[in-house]
Structures are given as structure tokens and as C-alpha cells.
Amino acid sequence: MSSWKDPEIAGVRALLASRQPAPGAPPPSRQEQRAAMDAFGEMGALPSGCFHEPLTASGVKCERVAPLGAVDGRRILYLHGGGYVGGSPRSHRPLAARLAEAARSTAIVAEYRLAPEHPCPAAVEDALAVYRWMLDHGAEPERTVIAGDSAGGGLTLAMALALKDQGLPQPAGLLLISPWVDLTQSHDTHASKAADDPMISKDRLDESAAAYLGGSDPRDPMASPLFGDLAGLAPLLIQVGSEEALLGDSLMLAERAGHARVDVRLEVWPEMIHVWHAFGGQLAAARRAIAAAGVWMDGRLGG
């Protein structure tokens, strides 16, 4: 059993352990899992003065999140996590709002279609449709960041590859939080971090990958963008925790992006777990990571 220097992350781990199903209990259904994710987000507090409202962008349901002090013209397109089988603007509202506040930007959170009902590339198609809608409604690529966590981080990178393939402008930057970019689960951190990751397991990732792939090639760059041609992509900021099973995805991505001459910055946060940013109310390290991401976005988005 590992011990943790940061008492707050130990508290978050205890909270997560308390929410695990009792031994022998039947696993929750997919609908129950989705409802639980939404409930987690809806319990979280937003920054003071921040408001949110629904909108529809090219047929895709979204939510606009606007913090106080947002600079006119700055935009974030946020793509939520959830293994491509769960998550929504509701589940990630507090995280998107805190990132938007840190970047002094308005965020559009896309409610892309989920698997297994809508396998790959449905999520990529929806993200592209929202980005095109944003450009058609005045967003400037050089003042827009695309961001995402976990599966949403992988989707962010896949979308950037699709933009390049279609000759569309890259955004000012890509913010990837604990990204899932390799649906083959090839890195050895899936084994070496298994005992210390309280949120992610290879078995669960394999299940989500199968649902999202729907029988397609797991090395298809639209599903596993790690295997795409990264040359020419927007600058990357990757934030990942040292205790994640998905740590290896970020390590491989930073290496391949560097070889492709992409401007890439990798931050490995000691003792942190998968998307620790979501625990901003309990965890100072989450607030520091969001602030650091905000500084990076602020430098890319312009005045």
C-alpha cells in the first residue's frame, strides 16, 4: 500500500473508496452510470458569477459556460470525458467553468453522441460540427482552444487530426487532461499503476473501447489518435497524474508529438490521479493545475 505526502489526495482516495459498490453487488447499468456522472457534476459549485445556458450547434446539443471577466472573442471548445460511453455538459460543468474562468474565456461544452449507440467516428463528427458552427458564428481559430479530459482528451486530438485532413484551421492550442489516446492499452503503466489508480482499470477501458470501436480497427487515428500523423497540429499542453494507468498514453503522446516537431508541454503531477482537476473543491493540486492550464491558455488566446 502506497502512502501519500499530500493529505488532500489521500482524502479524495478515501471518498472514492467509499463510493465503490458493496462486494457482490450487481454492477450499475450504463444508464445508472451516466446518471451518476451527471449527478456528480451537478453537485459541484461554479465560480461566483458564472452562468450556463443550453444551445444547439449544427444539431449538436451543447452548453455555453460564461464566467465573469471573460475576454470578448476568447473561446474554448470543451470535450468531456467518460470513456465515450458516458459524460455530458452536466457532468463536467464545474470543471469546464473553472477552466474557462482560468483562461478568461467563454466555453462551449459539446454533448457529442455516445457509444455503444453511436460508435466511432460519431463523436469526432459531432465535435467537428460544433467547431465549424463556432467558426461560422464569429469564433477565430487563433483565439480558440480545444480542450478535453480522458476520452475527451483523445477526442480533442482526433478532432485536430480531422481538421488537418479536411484543410480546416487548427485552433490556438490543444489542452489534454489525462488523455486516452491509445485504445489498444499498449503501455505498461496499465499494469505498473494498476494498484495505485482508484478510477481506471484496463478491463474497464477495454470494455469502453469495444463499445466505441464497434468492431473497427483500434489503431484507427480517429479512435486512437496516438497512431496518427501529428505533424502540423496546434501546440499541446498535456497534464497527467503520476498514479494513472493512463500515464503511459501521455508519455507516448509527448514523445511522438516531439518527434513530429509539435510544440508540446508535458506536465506529470506527482501523486495525482485520473482527471484530479474534477476535485477542485477538495484538492489544492487540482486548483493549481487548472491555474497552470489557464496561464498556458491565456498566453495562446491573445487579448
VOROLUM-153390 format. One record per residue (C-alpha): residue number from 1; residue in one letter; z negated, x negated, y. Coordinates in Angstrom, 3 decimals, always signed. Layout:
REM VOROLUM-153390
  seq  type        pz        px        py
  NUM     A         Z         X         Y
...
END
This chain:
REM VOROLUM-153390
  seq  type        pz        px        py
    1     M    +0.000    +0.000    +0.000
    2     S    +1.004    -1.422    +3.383
    3     S    -1.346    -1.423    +6.346
    4     W    -0.141    -0.794    +9.881
    5     K    -1.104    -2.601   +13.069
    6     D    -0.054    +0.413   +15.169
    7     P    -2.691    +3.130   +14.602
    8     E    -0.369    +5.781   +16.006
    9     I    +2.273    +5.253   +13.339
   10     A    -0.472    +5.480   +10.732
   11     G    -1.373    +8.861   +12.228
   12     V    +2.241   +10.049   +12.099
   13     R    +2.428    +8.975    +8.470
   14     A    -0.721   +10.965    +7.699
   15     L    +0.794   +14.003    +9.417
   16     L    +3.976   +13.706    +7.368
   17     A    +1.990   +13.306    +4.148
   18     S    +0.004   +16.463    +4.921
   19     R    +3.240   +18.462    +5.138
   20     Q    +4.529   +17.470    +1.710
   21     P    +4.790   +20.283    -0.882
   22     A    +1.949   +20.511    -3.371
   23     P    +2.594   +18.821    -6.725
   24     G    +4.565   +21.143    -8.959
   25     A    +5.588   +23.458    -6.136
   26     P    +9.241   +24.519    -6.157
   27     P   +11.369   +22.668    -3.615
   28     P   +12.242   +24.657    -0.485
   29     S   +15.659   +26.241    -0.352
   30     R   +18.285   +24.892    +2.010
   31     Q   +17.717   +27.836    +4.351
   32     E   +13.966   +27.178    +4.338
   33     Q   +14.601   +23.506    +5.115
   34     R   +16.853   +24.430    +8.015
   35     A   +14.298   +26.884    +9.386
   36     A   +11.548   +24.261    +9.121
   37     M   +13.628   +21.727   +11.066
   38     D   +14.270   +24.248   +13.824
   39     A   +10.585   +25.186   +13.950
   40     F    +9.601   +21.518   +14.320
   41     G   +11.855   +21.158   +17.345
   42     E   +10.860   +24.435   +18.938
   43     M    +7.186   +23.391   +18.830
   44     G    +7.891   +20.256   +20.860
   45     A    +7.329   +20.056   +24.589
   46     L   +10.178   +19.381   +27.005
   47     P    +9.900   +17.184   +30.092
   48     S    +8.494   +19.042   +33.075
   49     G   +11.192   +20.992   +34.894
   50     C   +13.785   +20.565   +32.144
   51     F   +15.720   +23.691   +31.213
   52     H   +18.151   +24.569   +28.450
   53     E   +20.795   +27.226   +28.029
   54     P   +23.380   +28.160   +25.397
   55     L   +27.078   +27.581   +25.908
   56     T   +30.209   +27.638   +23.796
   57     A   +32.680   +24.762   +23.940
   58     S   +36.077   +25.381   +22.319
   59     G   +34.465   +27.801   +19.904
   60     V   +31.577   +25.480   +19.010
   61     K   +28.080   +26.701   +19.835
   62     C   +26.169   +24.209   +21.947
   63     E   +23.126   +23.915   +24.151
   64     R   +23.066   +22.373   +27.602
   65     V   +19.869   +20.496   +28.431
   66     A   +19.312   +19.585   +32.072
   67     P   +16.279   +17.538   +33.183
   68     L   +15.042   +17.262   +36.736
   69     G   +16.659   +14.353   +38.511
   70     A   +19.911   +14.387   +36.514
   71     V   +22.587   +12.492   +38.432
   72     D   +25.649   +14.607   +39.117
   73     G   +28.501   +13.677   +36.809
   74     R   +26.471   +11.951   +34.102
   75     R   +26.859   +13.444   +30.632
   76     I   +25.503   +12.885   +27.133
   77     L   +27.117   +14.498   +24.110
   78     Y   +24.294   +14.630   +21.560
   79     L   +24.946   +14.993   +17.824
   80     H   +21.823   +15.910   +15.880
   81     G   +20.686   +14.562   +12.530
   82     G   +19.815   +16.468    +9.391
   83     G   +21.902   +14.893    +6.636
   84     Y   +24.932   +17.010    +7.610
   85     V   +23.188   +19.915    +5.821
   86     G   +20.579   +20.834    +8.450
   87     G   +19.567   +20.445   +12.058
   88     S   +20.663   +22.194   +15.231
   89     P   +20.232   +22.027   +19.005
   90     R   +16.881   +23.767   +18.440
   91     S   +15.554   +21.179   +16.008
   92     H   +16.469   +18.321   +18.347
   93     R   +15.859   +19.925   +21.728
   94     P   +12.801   +17.797   +22.687
   95     L   +14.482   +14.545   +21.628
   96     A   +17.731   +15.345   +23.439
   97     A   +15.766   +16.375   +26.528
   98     R   +13.715   +13.159   +26.590
   99     L   +16.829   +11.037   +26.192
  100     A   +18.593   +12.994   +28.927
  101     E   +15.619   +12.527   +31.248
  102     A   +15.537    +8.787   +30.495
  103     A   +19.251    +8.491   +31.296
  104     R   +19.076   +10.867   +34.295
  105     S   +21.845   +12.870   +32.670
  106     T   +22.742   +16.358   +31.508
  107     A   +23.094   +16.614   +27.727
  108     I   +25.350   +18.852   +25.657
  109     V   +23.957   +19.263   +22.132
  110     A   +26.619   +20.411   +19.675
  111     E   +25.857   +22.855   +16.863
  112     Y   +28.518   +21.475   +14.555
  113     R   +29.252   +23.146   +11.225
  114     L   +27.031   +22.144    +8.304
  115     A   +27.657   +21.315    +4.659
  116     P   +27.998   +22.404    +1.939
  117     E   +29.525   +25.474    +3.585
  118     H   +31.713   +23.229    +5.738
  119     P   +32.294   +19.767    +4.230
  120     C   +33.742   +16.692    +5.924
  121     P   +35.612   +16.492    +8.283
  122     A   +34.348   +19.782    +9.791
  123     A   +31.535   +18.075   +11.707
  124     V   +33.938   +15.484   +13.146
  125     E   +36.387   +18.207   +14.162
  126     D   +33.654   +20.135   +15.974
  127     A   +32.336   +17.045   +17.762
  128     L   +35.866   +16.185   +18.898
  129     A   +36.415   +19.743   +20.117
  130     V   +33.255   +19.599   +22.239
  131     Y   +34.181   +16.193   +23.686
  132     R   +37.657   +17.452   +24.602
  133     W   +36.072   +20.522   +26.197
  134     M   +33.754   +18.309   +28.233
  135     L   +36.707   +16.243   +29.486
  136     D   +38.621   +19.415   +30.325
  137     H   +35.618   +20.638   +32.335
  138     G   +35.200   +17.589   +34.513
  139     A   +33.315   +15.040   +32.415
  140     E   +34.554   +11.492   +32.966
  141     P   +34.630    +9.227   +29.872
  142     E   +33.257    +6.293   +31.862
  143     R   +30.237    +8.434   +32.823
  144     T   +29.635    +9.913   +29.355
  145     V   +27.596    +8.596   +26.434
  146     I   +27.856    +9.953   +22.916
  147     A   +24.541    +9.736   +21.077
  148     G   +23.148   +10.807   +17.744
  149     D   +20.400   +10.235   +15.212
  150     S   +20.607    +9.759   +11.444
  151     A   +23.652   +11.724   +10.216
  152     G   +24.354   +12.436   +13.882
  153     G   +24.481    +8.681   +14.453
  154     G   +27.067    +8.356   +11.713
  155     L   +28.949   +11.298   +13.186
  156     T   +28.887    +9.609   +16.604
  157     L   +30.569    +6.534   +15.131
  158     A   +33.058    +8.564   +13.079
  159     M   +33.964   +10.505   +16.198
  160     A   +34.571    +7.268   +18.121
  161     L   +36.948    +6.151   +15.357
  162     A   +38.749    +9.502   +15.575
  163     L   +39.048    +9.149   +19.359
  164     K   +40.710    +5.760   +18.868
  165     D   +43.067    +7.131   +16.213
  166     Q   +44.097   +10.012   +18.491
  167     G   +44.530    +7.873   +21.603
  168     L   +41.676    +9.576   +23.448
  169     P   +39.407    +7.638   +25.813
  170     Q   +36.257    +6.062   +24.498
  171     P   +33.015    +7.019   +26.240
  172     A   +30.937    +4.573   +28.252
  173     G   +28.721    +3.895   +25.264
  174     L   +27.539    +4.992   +21.831
  175     L   +23.792    +5.337   +21.201
  176     L   +22.934    +5.339   +17.483
  177     I   +19.358    +6.105   +16.392
  178     S   +18.617    +5.287   +12.729
  179     P   +22.289    +5.937   +11.910
  180     W   +23.533    +6.905    +8.453
  181     V   +26.946    +5.231    +8.348
  182     D   +27.369    +4.414    +4.630
  183     L   +27.341    +7.447    +2.334
  184     T   +27.605    +5.167    -0.720
  185     Q   +23.982    +3.984    -0.135
  186     S   +25.035    +0.422    -0.904
  187     H   +22.410    -1.703    +0.869
  188     D   +19.363    -2.997    -0.966
  189     T   +16.963    -1.580    +1.675
  190     H   +17.267    +1.730    -0.177
  191     A   +15.178    +0.025    -2.867
  192     S   +13.180    -2.513    -0.875
  193     K   +11.955    +0.065    +1.676
  194     A   +11.553    +2.990    -0.723
  195     A    +7.772    +2.702    -0.936
  196     D    +7.302    +2.497    +2.838
  197     D    +9.785    +5.143    +4.025
  198     P    +7.967    +8.514    +4.217
  199     M   +11.036   +10.501    +5.245
  200     I   +14.183    +9.268    +3.494
  201     S   +14.955    +8.579    -0.162
  202     K   +18.153    +7.524    -1.883
  203     D   +18.076   +10.603    -4.124
  204     R   +17.958   +12.943    -1.126
  205     L   +20.701   +11.017    +0.635
  206     D   +22.857   +11.175    -2.476
  207     E   +22.394   +14.968    -2.574
  208     S   +23.292   +15.362    +1.097
  209     A   +26.257   +13.012    +0.742
  210     A   +27.607   +15.022    -2.189
  211     A   +27.275   +18.242    -0.188
  212     Y   +29.039   +16.772    +2.831
  213     L   +31.774   +14.952    +0.938
  214     G   +32.770   +17.937    -1.172
  215     G   +34.449   +15.635    -3.648
  216     S   +36.204   +13.405    -1.099
  217     D   +36.039    +9.602    -1.028
  218     P   +32.597    +8.401    +0.162
  219     R   +34.308    +5.385    +1.759
  220     D   +36.495    +7.567    +3.989
  221     P   +35.690    +6.345    +7.537
  222     M   +35.336    +9.949    +8.735
  223     A   +32.345   +10.238    +6.384
  224     S   +31.219    +6.596    +6.200
  225     P   +32.364    +5.019    +9.476
  226     L   +30.944    +1.659    +8.409
  227     F   +34.213    +1.218    +6.486
  228     G   +36.461    +1.970    +9.466
  229     D   +38.223    -0.406   +11.845
  230     L   +35.601    -0.805   +14.568
  231     A   +37.760    -2.867   +16.939
  232     G   +38.148    -1.257   +20.344
  233     L   +35.133    +1.034   +20.134
  234     A   +32.782    +1.629   +23.054
  235     P   +29.661    -0.557   +23.367
  236     L   +26.931    +0.233   +20.835
  237     L   +23.164    +0.402   +21.077
  238     I   +21.576    +0.715   +17.633
  239     Q   +17.851    +1.448   +17.344
  240     V   +16.319    +1.428   +13.872
  241     G   +12.842    +1.141   +12.382
  242     S   +11.838    -1.770   +10.159
  243     E   +10.430    +0.591    +7.490
  244     E   +13.545    +2.704    +6.959
  245     A   +15.541    +2.965    +3.765
  246     L   +18.494    +3.183    +6.170
  247     L   +17.645    -0.128    +7.834
  248     G   +20.481    -1.752    +5.916
  249     D   +23.062    +0.620    +7.410
  250     S   +22.198    -0.638   +10.888
  251     L   +22.196    -4.278    +9.808
  252     M   +25.641    -3.944    +8.223
  253     L   +26.994    -1.988   +11.168
  254     A   +25.830    -4.540   +13.733
  255     E   +27.409    -7.352   +11.704
  256     R   +30.745    -5.576   +11.292
  257     A   +30.833    -4.474   +14.910
  258     G   +30.159    -8.038   +16.000
  259     H   +32.984    -9.343   +13.819
  260     A   +35.249    -6.708   +15.423
  261     R   +34.299    -8.032   +18.888
  262     V   +32.495    -4.831   +19.830
  263     D   +29.703    -5.124   +22.400
  264     V   +26.742    -4.323   +20.127
  265     R   +22.999    -4.474   +20.660
  266     L   +20.712    -4.022   +17.642
  267     E   +17.016    -3.258   +18.075
  268     V   +14.792    -3.304   +14.972
  269     W   +11.443    -1.775   +15.889
  270     P    +8.555    -3.141   +13.782
  271     E    +6.599    -0.657   +11.646
  272     M    +8.704    +2.277   +12.809
  273     I   +10.103    +4.971   +10.526
  274     H   +13.265    +7.051   +10.487
  275     V   +14.010    +8.540   +13.956
  276     W   +10.487    +7.811   +15.183
  277     H   +11.740    +8.909   +18.601
  278     A   +11.134   +12.510   +17.488
  279     F    +7.369   +11.906   +17.609
  280     G    +7.226   +11.205   +21.327
  281     G    +4.125   +13.338   +21.758
  282     Q    +2.088   +11.234   +19.347
  283     L    +3.717    +7.834   +19.403
  284     A    +3.890    +5.417   +22.332
  285     A    +6.537    +3.392   +20.482
  286     A    +8.751    +6.481   +20.484
  287     R    +8.408    +6.789   +24.242
  288     R    +9.154    +3.089   +24.691
  289     A   +12.264    +3.315   +22.513
  290     I   +13.526    +6.307   +24.478
  291     A   +12.842    +4.477   +27.737
  292     A   +14.739    +1.412   +26.479
  293     A   +17.672    +3.607   +25.459
  294     G   +17.521    +5.214   +28.893
  295     V   +17.772    +1.838   +30.617
  296     W   +20.795    +0.948   +28.475
  297     M   +22.494    +4.305   +29.164
  298     D   +21.644    +4.084   +32.847
  299     G   +23.454    +0.751   +33.019
  300     R   +26.539    +2.208   +31.387
  301     L   +26.791    +5.574   +33.145
  302     G   +27.062    +4.370   +36.723
  303     G   +25.784    +6.022   +39.905
END
